[in-house]
Amino acid sequence: MWIDALYINQSDIEERNHEVKRMGDIFRFATRVVAWIGPTYEGSTLALAMMREIARHVVWKSNRACKPRSGCSDPSWHNFTIPLRLNKFVEIAIANVFSRSWFRRLWVLQEIQLSSPSSVIQCGREIIRWTDLQGAAMVVLSKHDDGTAGKLRQHLWEMSRICFYSKGIKLDDLFWKYHDLGCQLPHDRIYGLMNLAPSGWSSRIEPDYSLPVLDVYRDAFMAYSYHYGRLDLLPRTGVNGTGTLSSDEQWPSWVPDWTARVLDTVPPANGFNAASFSPAHAVLREPNELEVAGIRLGSVTHTYRLEIDSFADLAEYFNELGLEKIMAKEYLPGETVLDAHLHVITHSKFEDRNPSSGCPTLEQLREHILNLAQCRESRYVLTQYESNVMVGLQDSYLFITDEGYLGHCRTRGTVELGDQLFIPLGCQTPILIRSTTNNKHRSLGDCFVHGVMSGETLLGPLPANYTVQRRSGPDGVHRTKFLNNNTGGHTIGDPRLISIPFPDGWLFLKFGMEVDDPDYCPLFMNSETKEIVSYDPRMTMCALMERGVNIQTP
C-alpha cells in the first residue's frame, strides 16, 4: 500500500526530489488506485448513484466516442441530441461533487490517468470506477441542454479537462491545458507534469525544489528548445499582469510564467506555421539572456485598442475607418484591406481554411458584415460563431507596421508605436518585441498577422493553384496542409520547397506523428551519417541566408 500524503516527507527537499521522479511508476504499476475526494456531503450519494446509472447504459471510449453498453436497448442514452433532463436536485448534487478541489489539483492528473482500469473514486463510503465516472461525466456534458444549471455546466467543463486527457498529448498542449490546476508550489507546474510528458523532454528535467522557480522554468523552456529544436513555447510568454512572477522586472520575458494563465492571441492547434519547417536558432548568452534568430517585419506605426462586443460593433468600426476605402484598397494582390481585417479579426476561421468546421466562408462573413454596416438584414445566422470570435478579441489591439502588415495581439499590457514584429525561426507564430537597452528586447507575446502565417516571409507566396488549410492528422494534431486546387489532393509537404534541392546526403524520411515529435515535424535523414533531424535541412539559418533571406537577431 502507498499513501503519497503520508509516505513522502514534504519538508525533506532531497526526499521530495527523489520521490517525484518515481511517482509515475508508483501509480502506473499499482494494481488499483483509490482516489479519495472527501466525505459524504451535499448530495454526493445521489450524484454518484446517478453517474453509476448513466455508466450502466453507455461506454465512453478514449477516442471520445460514446457507445451503448452491452445489454442497453435504449438508443436515447448515447444520442447527444436528446438531453438527459436531470431534475434540479440531481443537477445540484452532481455539480457539488465536481466542485470539490480534487478535480482541480495538478497532481491528481497523473495519479488517476496513469492508474489501472480498476481504479476507483471514493466519496465517503460510495465508490465508482474512475472510467465509469469519467464516461458518465462526458455523457452529461455532451447531452446537457440550455436548461442545465449553470453551476453544473461550469464544473463539468472544468472536470472535462481531466477526463479528456490523452496519453498521446503533445507537450505544448499538456502545458497549455493543465498548468493552471492547483498545486502547493510553483515548481509543481513542471514537476507535476513530468510523468505525463513525452520522455524526450522529461528525461532532461531533474527535480530540484531547492532551485528558484525562475531557474526551474528557464530550464524547462531550454529543455524543450534543445529536445525539439523549436521555440513554440516562446509565443506563450509576454505580459501576464501585476502580481504574477513574470511581473518582476528581473524575470526574463522569454521564460514562460506557468503560474499565470496565458493570454494567447493564437492558441495551440490552430494549424499555423509562420516559420515553416525551419529549426530554431537560439543561444543562451547569459542565464537570463537568449539570442534568437528570425525575420524582422518592421515596426508598429498605428495601433488601436479593440473594444467591440459584437459583429454590429465591428461593422461600425469599419464605417469609422471608411468602408468604401477599405473595400477598394489592396492589402495583398487580389485581396482588399477589408478582407485582411476579417482574416485578422477571426484568425482566418473560415470554412475555406477549416473545412467542415461549421464556420462561414470569407465571402459569407463579408456579406454579413456589409449588411450590418449598411443597415440591411443579413441572411446568415452566425450567433455562435460571433460569440467565439468575440471571446478571442478580449484585451486586444489591432496594429499596422511600417511594412504594411495588419495584425492582432491579445495582451494584459499594451501595444505601442515602435514595437517590432518578429518571426523566430522554429516558431509557429510571430511575436511582438519591444526595445529596451543595449540593443536588447523584451517579448510581448504572440500575434496574428495576415499574410505571414504560412511561411510566406521565408518562402514567398504560395503558387496560385494551392490553398492553405487546417486539417487534423492521424495523431489528432491540426497542422497546415496544402490543397492542390487542380487535383483536390492535400499534402503536409510545402509546394514551395519542391524546386529547392536538398543538401548533399539529405533526404525526406517521414512526417513525425509520435507523441515525442513536435507538432510540425517532417523527419529527414542523412544517408551517409544516418542522422535524423526534425526540421527541413533546406530551412536552416545558413541555407535561408544563402538564398537571400534576411535572417537577423533582435
PADOKOL-696149 format. One record per residue (C-alpha): residue number from 1; residue in one letter; x, z, y. Coordinates in steps of 0.02 Angstrom, whole numbers, always signed. Example, Ala and Ser with C-alpha at 12.3 -4.5 7.8 and 13.67 -1.06 7.14 Angstrom:
[rec 1,"a",[+615,+390,-225]]
[rec 2,"s",[+684,+357,-53]]
***
This chain:
[rec 1,"m",[+0,+0,+0]]
[rec 2,"w",[+59,-43,+175]]
[rec 3,"i",[-16,+28,+336]]
[rec 4,"d",[+79,-50,+479]]
[rec 5,"a",[+18,+75,+609]]
[rec 6,"l",[+96,+215,+506]]
[rec 7,"y",[+244,+135,+419]]
[rec 8,"i",[+335,+67,+572]]
[rec 9,"n",[+413,+194,+691]]
[rec 10,"q",[+365,+112,+855]]
[rec 11,"s",[+486,+222,+952]]
[rec 12,"d",[+635,+162,+849]]
[rec 13,"i",[+683,-6,+926]]
[rec 14,"e",[+805,-51,+787]]
[rec 15,"e",[+674,-20,+653]]
[rec 16,"r",[+543,-117,+750]]
[rec 17,"n",[+661,-265,+772]]
[rec 18,"h",[+691,-269,+584]]
[rec 19,"e",[+509,-248,+531]]
[rec 20,"v",[+439,-380,+649]]
[rec 21,"k",[+534,-516,+557]]
[rec 22,"r",[+464,-466,+387]]
[rec 23,"m",[+285,-435,+444]]
[rec 24,"g",[+237,-613,+397]]
[rec 25,"d",[+295,-591,+218]]
[rec 26,"i",[+208,-422,+204]]
[rec 27,"f",[+38,-499,+243]]
[rec 28,"r",[+73,-665,+159]]
[rec 29,"f",[+113,-586,-9]]
[rec 30,"a",[-14,-444,-3]]
[rec 31,"t",[-146,-452,-140]]
[rec 32,"r",[-276,-407,-12]]
[rec 33,"v",[-280,-358,+171]]
[rec 34,"v",[-412,-235,+232]]
[rec 35,"a",[-436,-255,+420]]
[rec 36,"w",[-519,-101,+495]]
[rec 37,"i",[-615,-146,+653]]
[rec 38,"g",[-689,+26,+685]]
[rec 39,"p",[-830,+143,+634]]
[rec 40,"t",[-1013,+101,+611]]
[rec 41,"y",[-1081,+83,+787]]
[rec 42,"e",[-1206,-14,+893]]
[rec 43,"g",[-1294,-105,+752]]
[rec 44,"s",[-1139,-156,+656]]
[rec 45,"t",[-1227,-131,+488]]
[rec 46,"l",[-1367,-250,+541]]
[rec 47,"a",[-1241,-376,+609]]
[rec 48,"l",[-1133,-383,+453]]
[rec 49,"a",[-1288,-395,+342]]
[rec 50,"m",[-1343,-549,+440]]
[rec 51,"m",[-1169,-626,+430]]
[rec 52,"r",[-1167,-600,+241]]
[rec 53,"e",[-1339,-681,+230]]
[rec 54,"i",[-1279,-834,+326]]
[rec 55,"a",[-1122,-845,+218]]
[rec 56,"r",[-1233,-840,+63]]
[rec 57,"h",[-1302,-1010,+111]]
[rec 58,"v",[-1157,-1103,+190]]
[rec 59,"v",[-970,-1126,+173]]
[rec 60,"w",[-860,-1162,+324]]
[rec 61,"k",[-715,-1272,+274]]
[rec 62,"s",[-542,-1263,+352]]
[rec 63,"n",[-570,-1437,+424]]
[rec 64,"r",[-718,-1365,+522]]
[rec 65,"a",[-847,-1447,+409]]
[rec 66,"c",[-1000,-1346,+361]]
[rec 67,"k",[-1059,-1369,+181]]
[rec 68,"p",[-1206,-1293,+86]]
[rec 69,"r",[-1151,-1159,-36]]
[rec 70,"s",[-1188,-1192,-218]]
[rec 71,"g",[-1369,-1149,-253]]
[rec 72,"c",[-1429,-1169,-72]]
[rec 73,"s",[-1577,-1288,-68]]
[rec 74,"d",[-1622,-1266,+117]]
[rec 75,"p",[-1535,-1402,+219]]
[rec 76,"s",[-1575,-1317,+385]]
[rec 77,"w",[-1433,-1192,+359]]
[rec 78,"h",[-1298,-1322,+384]]
[rec 79,"n",[-1393,-1434,+505]]
[rec 80,"f",[-1322,-1392,+677]]
[rec 81,"t",[-1469,-1471,+767]]
[rec 82,"i",[-1580,-1331,+700]]
[rec 83,"p",[-1542,-1165,+788]]
[rec 84,"l",[-1543,-1002,+691]]
[rec 85,"r",[-1669,-917,+807]]
[rec 86,"l",[-1597,-744,+783]]
[rec 87,"n",[-1703,-604,+852]]
[rec 88,"k",[-1642,-509,+1003]]
[rec 89,"f",[-1587,-354,+906]]
[rec 90,"v",[-1481,-456,+785]]
[rec 91,"e",[-1401,-555,+927]]
[rec 92,"i",[-1354,-395,+1017]]
[rec 93,"a",[-1286,-318,+857]]
[rec 94,"i",[-1177,-470,+819]]
[rec 95,"a",[-1117,-476,+1000]]
[rec 96,"n",[-1069,-292,+990]]
[rec 97,"v",[-966,-321,+832]]
[rec 98,"f",[-871,-467,+908]]
[rec 99,"s",[-843,-372,+1070]]
[rec 100,"r",[-730,-248,+979]]
[rec 101,"s",[-549,-250,+1033]]
[rec 102,"w",[-490,-301,+859]]
[rec 103,"f",[-545,-480,+893]]
[rec 104,"r",[-437,-491,+1049]]
[rec 105,"r",[-274,-419,+981]]
[rec 106,"l",[-124,-532,+960]]
[rec 107,"w",[-53,-452,+803]]
[rec 108,"v",[-221,-472,+715]]
[rec 109,"l",[-198,-659,+711]]
[rec 110,"q",[-52,-655,+589]]
[rec 111,"e",[-121,-507,+491]]
[rec 112,"i",[-281,-595,+444]]
[rec 113,"q",[-228,-778,+446]]
[rec 114,"l",[-79,-751,+330]]
[rec 115,"s",[-182,-645,+209]]
[rec 116,"s",[-256,-697,+42]]
[rec 117,"p",[-434,-765,+23]]
[rec 118,"s",[-489,-596,-49]]
[rec 119,"s",[-451,-504,+114]]
[rec 120,"v",[-594,-413,+199]]
[rec 121,"i",[-654,-346,+365]]
[rec 122,"q",[-714,-166,+358]]
[rec 123,"c",[-827,-85,+487]]
[rec 124,"g",[-872,+93,+441]]
[rec 125,"r",[-918,+77,+258]]
[rec 126,"e",[-978,-102,+274]]
[rec 127,"i",[-864,-237,+204]]
[rec 128,"i",[-869,-426,+220]]
[rec 129,"r",[-743,-554,+161]]
[rec 130,"w",[-644,-623,+306]]
[rec 131,"t",[-681,-802,+251]]
[rec 132,"d",[-868,-763,+249]]
[rec 133,"l",[-864,-682,+421]]
[rec 134,"q",[-760,-825,+488]]
[rec 135,"g",[-879,-956,+420]]
[rec 136,"a",[-1038,-864,+472]]
[rec 137,"a",[-972,-841,+648]]
[rec 138,"m",[-935,-1026,+663]]
[rec 139,"v",[-1109,-1069,+599]]
[rec 140,"v",[-1189,-953,+727]]
[rec 141,"l",[-1081,-1029,+863]]
[rec 142,"s",[-1121,-1208,+811]]
[rec 143,"k",[-1308,-1176,+789]]
[rec 144,"h",[-1340,-1073,+945]]
[rec 145,"d",[-1460,-1143,+1074]]
[rec 146,"d",[-1484,-1113,+1260]]
[rec 147,"g",[-1590,-961,+1219]]
[rec 148,"t",[-1447,-871,+1133]]
[rec 149,"a",[-1398,-716,+1229]]
[rec 150,"g",[-1255,-749,+1349]]
[rec 151,"k",[-1159,-599,+1286]]
[rec 152,"l",[-1165,-667,+1108]]
[rec 153,"r",[-1107,-841,+1162]]
[rec 154,"q",[-963,-765,+1260]]
[rec 155,"h",[-899,-660,+1116]]
[rec 156,"l",[-924,-799,+989]]
[rec 157,"w",[-815,-914,+1093]]
[rec 158,"e",[-682,-780,+1106]]
[rec 159,"m",[-689,-745,+919]]
[rec 160,"s",[-683,-931,+880]]
[rec 161,"r",[-501,-938,+935]]
[rec 162,"i",[-455,-829,+786]]
[rec 163,"c",[-573,-922,+670]]
[rec 164,"f",[-512,-1094,+722]]
[rec 165,"y",[-329,-1053,+691]]
[rec 166,"s",[-250,-1190,+586]]
[rec 167,"k",[-92,-1173,+483]]
[rec 168,"g",[-43,-1344,+547]]
[rec 169,"i",[-49,-1292,+729]]
[rec 170,"k",[+90,-1355,+841]]
[rec 171,"l",[+196,-1228,+934]]
[rec 172,"d",[+135,-1289,+1105]]
[rec 173,"d",[-46,-1256,+1054]]
[rec 174,"l",[-1,-1089,+975]]
[rec 175,"f",[+69,-1027,+1140]]
[rec 176,"w",[-70,-1103,+1244]]
[rec 177,"k",[-215,-1036,+1140]]
[rec 178,"y",[-156,-862,+1094]]
[rec 179,"h",[-28,-795,+1217]]
[rec 180,"d",[-161,-700,+1316]]
[rec 181,"l",[-226,-597,+1169]]
[rec 182,"g",[-199,-411,+1190]]
[rec 183,"c",[-35,-327,+1146]]
[rec 184,"q",[+63,-173,+1195]]
[rec 185,"l",[+224,-252,+1259]]
[rec 186,"p",[+258,-421,+1343]]
[rec 187,"h",[+390,-454,+1209]]
[rec 188,"d",[+248,-463,+1082]]
[rec 189,"r",[+187,-626,+1161]]
[rec 190,"i",[+335,-707,+1074]]
[rec 191,"y",[+370,-593,+926]]
[rec 192,"g",[+185,-578,+879]]
[rec 193,"l",[+175,-767,+853]]
[rec 194,"m",[+341,-790,+764]]
[rec 195,"n",[+272,-783,+588]]
[rec 196,"l",[+137,-910,+629]]
[rec 197,"a",[+254,-1030,+719]]
[rec 198,"p",[+347,-1178,+644]]
[rec 199,"s",[+504,-1116,+559]]
[rec 200,"g",[+621,-1231,+654]]
[rec 201,"w",[+584,-1135,+813]]
[rec 202,"s",[+555,-960,+743]]
[rec 203,"s",[+720,-963,+648]]
[rec 204,"r",[+807,-971,+817]]
[rec 205,"i",[+720,-812,+878]]
[rec 206,"e",[+797,-642,+843]]
[rec 207,"p",[+677,-500,+890]]
[rec 208,"d",[+757,-375,+1009]]
[rec 209,"y",[+642,-256,+1102]]
[rec 210,"s",[+790,-187,+1199]]
[rec 211,"l",[+808,-350,+1297]]
[rec 212,"p",[+725,-376,+1466]]
[rec 213,"v",[+567,-479,+1446]]
[rec 214,"l",[+642,-617,+1554]]
[rec 215,"d",[+782,-639,+1426]]
[rec 216,"v",[+656,-648,+1284]]
[rec 217,"y",[+550,-781,+1370]]
[rec 218,"r",[+701,-881,+1428]]
[rec 219,"d",[+773,-879,+1252]]
[rec 220,"a",[+605,-935,+1179]]
[rec 221,"f",[+599,-1080,+1303]]
[rec 222,"m",[+778,-1133,+1266]]
[rec 223,"a",[+749,-1118,+1077]]
[rec 224,"y",[+603,-1240,+1099]]
[rec 225,"s",[+710,-1359,+1201]]
[rec 226,"y",[+856,-1354,+1078]]
[rec 227,"h",[+747,-1373,+923]]
[rec 228,"y",[+629,-1510,+983]]
[rec 229,"g",[+741,-1593,+1112]]
[rec 230,"r",[+595,-1591,+1233]]
[rec 231,"l",[+535,-1499,+1388]]
[rec 232,"d",[+348,-1494,+1352]]
[rec 233,"l",[+341,-1309,+1397]]
[rec 234,"l",[+402,-1346,+1574]]
[rec 235,"p",[+229,-1400,+1636]]
[rec 236,"r",[+165,-1228,+1584]]
[rec 237,"t",[+269,-1148,+1722]]
[rec 238,"g",[+238,-1130,+1908]]
[rec 239,"v",[+145,-1009,+2020]]
[rec 240,"n",[+42,-882,+1922]]
[rec 241,"g",[-15,-770,+2066]]
[rec 242,"t",[+30,-599,+2131]]
[rec 243,"g",[+57,-455,+2012]]
[rec 244,"t",[+125,-563,+1871]]
[rec 245,"l",[+300,-554,+1800]]
[rec 246,"s",[+338,-726,+1871]]
[rec 247,"s",[+288,-673,+2047]]
[rec 248,"d",[+455,-582,+2057]]
[rec 249,"e",[+574,-686,+2163]]
[rec 250,"q",[+710,-662,+2031]]
[rec 251,"w",[+604,-746,+1896]]
[rec 252,"p",[+664,-925,+1865]]
[rec 253,"s",[+522,-1045,+1900]]
[rec 254,"w",[+562,-1146,+1743]]
[rec 255,"v",[+536,-998,+1625]]
[rec 256,"p",[+354,-983,+1566]]
[rec 257,"d",[+269,-818,+1601]]
[rec 258,"w",[+172,-789,+1441]]
[rec 259,"t",[+89,-633,+1513]]
[rec 260,"a",[-9,-739,+1636]]
[rec 261,"r",[-149,-860,+1598]]
[rec 262,"v",[-78,-1031,+1636]]
[rec 263,"l",[-174,-1135,+1762]]
[rec 264,"d",[-140,-1304,+1684]]
[rec 265,"t",[-177,-1463,+1777]]
[rec 266,"v",[-165,-1563,+1616]]
[rec 267,"p",[-199,-1453,+1463]]
[rec 268,"p",[-112,-1496,+1299]]
[rec 269,"a",[-185,-1627,+1181]]
[rec 270,"n",[-239,-1748,+1318]]
[rec 271,"g",[-126,-1882,+1247]]
[rec 272,"f",[-16,-1919,+1399]]
[rec 273,"n",[+167,-1964,+1384]]
[rec 274,"a",[+243,-1987,+1556]]
[rec 275,"a",[+423,-1986,+1492]]
[rec 276,"s",[+384,-2094,+1340]]
[rec 277,"f",[+495,-2060,+1189]]
[rec 278,"s",[+645,-2001,+1289]]
[rec 279,"p",[+742,-1845,+1239]]
[rec 280,"a",[+761,-1704,+1364]]
[rec 281,"h",[+924,-1685,+1458]]
[rec 282,"a",[+931,-1501,+1506]]
[rec 283,"v",[+1086,-1396,+1533]]
[rec 284,"l",[+1087,-1208,+1563]]
[rec 285,"r",[+1212,-1195,+1706]]
[rec 286,"e",[+1187,-1008,+1734]]
[rec 287,"p",[+1074,-883,+1646]]
[rec 288,"n",[+933,-922,+1768]]
[rec 289,"e",[+978,-1099,+1821]]
[rec 290,"l",[+925,-1253,+1721]]
[rec 291,"e",[+984,-1428,+1763]]
[rec 292,"v",[+856,-1559,+1712]]
[rec 293,"a",[+869,-1749,+1720]]
[rec 294,"g",[+723,-1862,+1759]]
[rec 295,"i",[+640,-1980,+1882]]
[rec 296,"r",[+603,-1933,+2063]]
[rec 297,"l",[+447,-2014,+2133]]
[rec 298,"g",[+457,-1966,+2315]]
[rec 299,"s",[+390,-1825,+2422]]
[rec 300,"v",[+214,-1768,+2465]]
[rec 301,"t",[+159,-1838,+2633]]
[rec 302,"h",[-27,-1794,+2627]]
[rec 303,"t",[-116,-1652,+2540]]
[rec 304,"y",[-298,-1600,+2529]]
[rec 305,"r",[-369,-1438,+2460]]
[rec 306,"l",[-513,-1490,+2346]]
[rec 307,"e",[-670,-1389,+2374]]
[rec 308,"i",[-803,-1484,+2279]]
[rec 309,"d",[-928,-1417,+2154]]
[rec 310,"s",[-1021,-1574,+2104]]
[rec 311,"f",[-1016,-1763,+2099]]
[rec 312,"a",[-1126,-1759,+2255]]
[rec 313,"d",[-985,-1665,+2344]]
[rec 314,"l",[-862,-1794,+2278]]
[rec 315,"a",[-969,-1936,+2345]]
[rec 316,"e",[-974,-1850,+2515]]
[rec 317,"y",[-784,-1833,+2510]]
[rec 318,"f",[-769,-2020,+2479]]
[rec 319,"n",[-884,-2053,+2627]]
[rec 320,"e",[-769,-1947,+2735]]
[rec 321,"l",[-619,-2049,+2677]]
[rec 322,"g",[-711,-2209,+2718]]
[rec 323,"l",[-800,-2278,+2566]]
[rec 324,"e",[-783,-2461,+2611]]
[rec 325,"k",[-598,-2439,+2650]]
[rec 326,"i",[-552,-2358,+2483]]
[rec 327,"m",[-659,-2486,+2390]]
[rec 328,"a",[-560,-2627,+2469]]
[rec 329,"k",[-383,-2556,+2473]]
[rec 330,"e",[-272,-2591,+2323]]
[rec 331,"y",[-182,-2449,+2230]]
[rec 332,"l",[-110,-2541,+2081]]
[rec 333,"p",[-125,-2728,+2050]]
[rec 334,"g",[-308,-2762,+2016]]
[rec 335,"e",[-361,-2582,+2050]]
[rec 336,"t",[-436,-2503,+2205]]
[rec 337,"v",[-397,-2336,+2287]]
[rec 338,"l",[-574,-2281,+2241]]
[rec 339,"d",[-540,-2311,+2056]]
[rec 340,"a",[-373,-2221,+2072]]
[rec 341,"h",[-465,-2070,+2142]]
[rec 342,"l",[-587,-2074,+1996]]
[rec 343,"h",[-441,-2078,+1873]]
[rec 344,"v",[-356,-1932,+1960]]
[rec 345,"i",[-513,-1826,+1979]]
[rec 346,"t",[-561,-1847,+1795]]
[rec 347,"h",[-385,-1867,+1720]]
[rec 348,"s",[-443,-2035,+1653]]
[rec 349,"k",[-577,-1953,+1545]]
[rec 350,"f",[-670,-2116,+1519]]
[rec 351,"e",[-738,-2200,+1365]]
[rec 352,"d",[-612,-2338,+1398]]
[rec 353,"r",[-468,-2219,+1362]]
[rec 354,"n",[-557,-2094,+1249]]
[rec 355,"p",[-663,-2195,+1126]]
[rec 356,"s",[-815,-2109,+1050]]
[rec 357,"s",[-792,-1961,+1168]]
[rec 358,"g",[-964,-1969,+1248]]
[rec 359,"c",[-882,-1994,+1418]]
[rec 360,"p",[-944,-2130,+1536]]
[rec 361,"t",[-839,-2285,+1563]]
[rec 362,"l",[-744,-2303,+1727]]
[rec 363,"e",[-872,-2433,+1780]]
[rec 364,"q",[-1018,-2316,+1744]]
[rec 365,"l",[-942,-2170,+1839]]
[rec 366,"r",[-900,-2282,+1986]]
[rec 367,"e",[-1080,-2343,+1993]]
[rec 368,"h",[-1145,-2164,+1980]]
[rec 369,"i",[-1035,-2102,+2123]]
[rec 370,"l",[-1076,-2251,+2233]]
[rec 371,"n",[-1262,-2221,+2207]]
[rec 372,"l",[-1240,-2040,+2260]]
[rec 373,"a",[-1134,-2090,+2410]]
[rec 374,"q",[-1265,-2215,+2467]]
[rec 375,"c",[-1414,-2101,+2430]]
[rec 376,"r",[-1480,-2207,+2288]]
[rec 377,"e",[-1546,-2145,+2123]]
[rec 378,"s",[-1423,-2159,+1979]]
[rec 379,"r",[-1474,-2220,+1807]]
[rec 380,"y",[-1344,-2108,+1723]]
[rec 381,"v",[-1366,-1926,+1672]]
[rec 382,"l",[-1192,-1851,+1675]]
[rec 383,"t",[-1233,-1666,+1687]]
[rec 384,"q",[-1116,-1602,+1550]]
[rec 385,"y",[-977,-1723,+1596]]
[rec 386,"e",[-992,-1672,+1778]]
[rec 387,"s",[-982,-1488,+1731]]
[rec 388,"n",[-824,-1517,+1627]]
[rec 389,"v",[-740,-1613,+1767]]
[rec 390,"m",[-781,-1481,+1897]]
[rec 391,"v",[-703,-1342,+1791]]
[rec 392,"g",[-540,-1440,+1794]]
[rec 393,"l",[-545,-1453,+1984]]
[rec 394,"q",[-545,-1267,+2023]]
[rec 395,"d",[-395,-1211,+2128]]
[rec 396,"s",[-346,-1392,+2155]]
[rec 397,"y",[-254,-1504,+2277]]
[rec 398,"l",[-251,-1692,+2292]]
[rec 399,"f",[-90,-1764,+2362]]
[rec 400,"i",[-10,-1930,+2408]]
[rec 401,"t",[+177,-1964,+2403]]
[rec 402,"d",[+283,-2073,+2517]]
[rec 403,"e",[+292,-2199,+2374]]
[rec 404,"g",[+103,-2213,+2373]]
[rec 405,"y",[+63,-2112,+2216]]
[rec 406,"l",[-100,-2015,+2211]]
[rec 407,"g",[-101,-1853,+2112]]
[rec 408,"h",[-191,-1691,+2071]]
[rec 409,"c",[-118,-1518,+2047]]
[rec 410,"r",[-200,-1354,+2000]]
[rec 411,"t",[-105,-1204,+2063]]
[rec 412,"r",[-127,-1024,+2118]]
[rec 413,"g",[-4,-1066,+2255]]
[rec 414,"t",[-5,-1215,+2372]]
[rec 415,"v",[+48,-1397,+2376]]
[rec 416,"e",[+144,-1429,+2537]]
[rec 417,"l",[+214,-1576,+2631]]
[rec 418,"g",[+388,-1613,+2568]]
[rec 419,"d",[+356,-1554,+2390]]
[rec 420,"q",[+431,-1681,+2269]]
[rec 421,"l",[+359,-1771,+2120]]
[rec 422,"f",[+471,-1769,+1967]]
[rec 423,"i",[+456,-1830,+1786]]
[rec 424,"p",[+581,-1738,+1674]]
[rec 425,"l",[+648,-1835,+1527]]
[rec 426,"g",[+568,-1772,+1366]]
[rec 427,"c",[+410,-1710,+1453]]
[rec 428,"q",[+230,-1766,+1432]]
[rec 429,"t",[+177,-1742,+1614]]
[rec 430,"p",[+252,-1747,+1788]]
[rec 431,"i",[+287,-1586,+1884]]
[rec 432,"l",[+296,-1543,+2068]]
[rec 433,"i",[+455,-1460,+2131]]
[rec 434,"r",[+499,-1377,+2296]]
[rec 435,"s",[+671,-1373,+2377]]
[rec 436,"t",[+750,-1201,+2400]]
[rec 437,"t",[+934,-1185,+2446]]
[rec 438,"n",[+1097,-1267,+2394]]
[rec 439,"n",[+1006,-1422,+2330]]
[rec 440,"k",[+906,-1318,+2206]]
[rec 441,"h",[+720,-1323,+2170]]
[rec 442,"r",[+578,-1219,+2101]]
[rec 443,"s",[+447,-1286,+1981]]
[rec 444,"l",[+268,-1282,+2046]]
[rec 445,"g",[+193,-1333,+1880]]
[rec 446,"d",[+118,-1492,+1808]]
[rec 447,"c",[+15,-1625,+1893]]
[rec 448,"f",[-83,-1783,+1852]]
[rec 449,"v",[-25,-1940,+1943]]
[rec 450,"h",[-115,-2103,+1913]]
[rec 451,"g",[-1,-2245,+1864]]
[rec 452,"v",[+140,-2143,+1786]]
[rec 453,"m",[+59,-2050,+1640]]
[rec 454,"s",[+109,-2175,+1505]]
[rec 455,"g",[+294,-2203,+1536]]
[rec 456,"e",[+275,-2333,+1674]]
[rec 457,"t",[+419,-2264,+1778]]
[rec 458,"l",[+540,-2284,+1631]]
[rec 459,"l",[+473,-2443,+1550]]
[rec 460,"g",[+369,-2532,+1682]]
[rec 461,"p",[+185,-2582,+1670]]
[rec 462,"l",[+102,-2620,+1505]]
[rec 463,"p",[+83,-2802,+1450]]
[rec 464,"a",[-82,-2872,+1512]]
[rec 465,"n",[-156,-2880,+1337]]
[rec 466,"y",[-127,-2694,+1300]]
[rec 467,"t",[-227,-2540,+1346]]
[rec 468,"v",[-179,-2357,+1329]]
[rec 469,"q",[-299,-2248,+1229]]
[rec 470,"r",[-302,-2068,+1171]]
[rec 471,"r",[-328,-2056,+984]]
[rec 472,"s",[-308,-1924,+851]]
[rec 473,"g",[-178,-1945,+714]]
[rec 474,"p",[-188,-1889,+531]]
[rec 475,"d",[-118,-1720,+585]]
[rec 476,"g",[-259,-1695,+712]]
[rec 477,"v",[-144,-1714,+863]]
[rec 478,"h",[-206,-1826,+1004]]
[rec 479,"r",[-73,-1949,+1060]]
[rec 480,"t",[-54,-2101,+1169]]
[rec 481,"k",[-90,-2256,+1067]]
[rec 482,"f",[-83,-2436,+1123]]
[rec 483,"l",[-231,-2551,+1093]]
[rec 484,"n",[-193,-2736,+1074]]
[rec 485,"n",[-346,-2811,+1157]]
[rec 486,"n",[-318,-2976,+1068]]
[rec 487,"t",[-311,-2909,+890]]
[rec 488,"g",[-403,-2743,+909]]
[rec 489,"g",[-259,-2653,+823]]
[rec 490,"h",[-180,-2489,+877]]
[rec 491,"t",[-1,-2429,+870]]
[rec 492,"i",[+93,-2274,+924]]
[rec 493,"g",[+245,-2385,+950]]
[rec 494,"d",[+261,-2441,+1131]]
[rec 495,"p",[+248,-2631,+1150]]
[rec 496,"r",[+365,-2622,+1300]]
[rec 497,"l",[+507,-2570,+1183]]
[rec 498,"i",[+490,-2718,+1064]]
[rec 499,"s",[+611,-2828,+1162]]
[rec 500,"i",[+742,-2692,+1184]]
[rec 501,"p",[+871,-2691,+1042]]
[rec 502,"f",[+921,-2531,+953]]
[rec 503,"p",[+1098,-2463,+975]]
[rec 504,"d",[+1209,-2508,+827]]
[rec 505,"g",[+1160,-2420,+667]]
[rec 506,"w",[+994,-2350,+727]]
[rec 507,"l",[+826,-2395,+653]]
[rec 508,"f",[+648,-2331,+656]]
[rec 509,"l",[+608,-2212,+512]]
[rec 510,"k",[+430,-2148,+535]]
[rec 511,"f",[+317,-2053,+653]]
[rec 512,"g",[+338,-1866,+633]]
[rec 513,"m",[+172,-1788,+586]]
[rec 514,"e",[+234,-1622,+516]]
[rec 515,"v",[+198,-1455,+599]]
[rec 516,"d",[+382,-1436,+644]]
[rec 517,"d",[+386,-1603,+736]]
[rec 518,"p",[+348,-1612,+922]]
[rec 519,"d",[+185,-1696,+973]]
[rec 520,"y",[+270,-1857,+1023]]
[rec 521,"c",[+393,-1881,+883]]
[rec 522,"p",[+448,-2050,+818]]
[rec 523,"l",[+589,-2016,+697]]
[rec 524,"f",[+741,-2129,+698]]
[rec 525,"m",[+889,-2132,+579]]
[rec 526,"n",[+1068,-2188,+596]]
[rec 527,"s",[+1101,-2295,+443]]
[rec 528,"e",[+1286,-2250,+443]]
[rec 529,"t",[+1285,-2063,+477]]
[rec 530,"k",[+1108,-2032,+408]]
[rec 531,"e",[+1073,-1927,+563]]
[rec 532,"i",[+886,-1913,+601]]
[rec 533,"v",[+826,-1884,+779]]
[rec 534,"s",[+653,-1857,+853]]
[rec 535,"y",[+673,-1974,+1001]]
[rec 536,"d",[+699,-2159,+1028]]
[rec 537,"p",[+887,-2199,+1044]]
[rec 538,"r",[+837,-2334,+1169]]
[rec 539,"m",[+767,-2198,+1283]]
[rec 540,"t",[+917,-2083,+1305]]
[rec 541,"m",[+977,-2046,+1480]]
[rec 542,"c",[+1128,-2159,+1458]]
[rec 543,"a",[+1025,-2302,+1386]]
[rec 544,"l",[+899,-2291,+1528]]
[rec 545,"m",[+1034,-2289,+1660]]
[rec 546,"e",[+1119,-2440,+1581]]
[rec 547,"r",[+954,-2533,+1602]]
[rec 548,"g",[+949,-2485,+1786]]
[rec 549,"v",[+827,-2339,+1780]]
[rec 550,"n",[+869,-2218,+1920]]
[rec 551,"i",[+888,-2054,+1825]]
[rec 552,"q",[+927,-1903,+1934]]
[rec 553,"t",[+934,-1714,+1929]]
[rec 554,"p",[+830,-1624,+2061]]
***
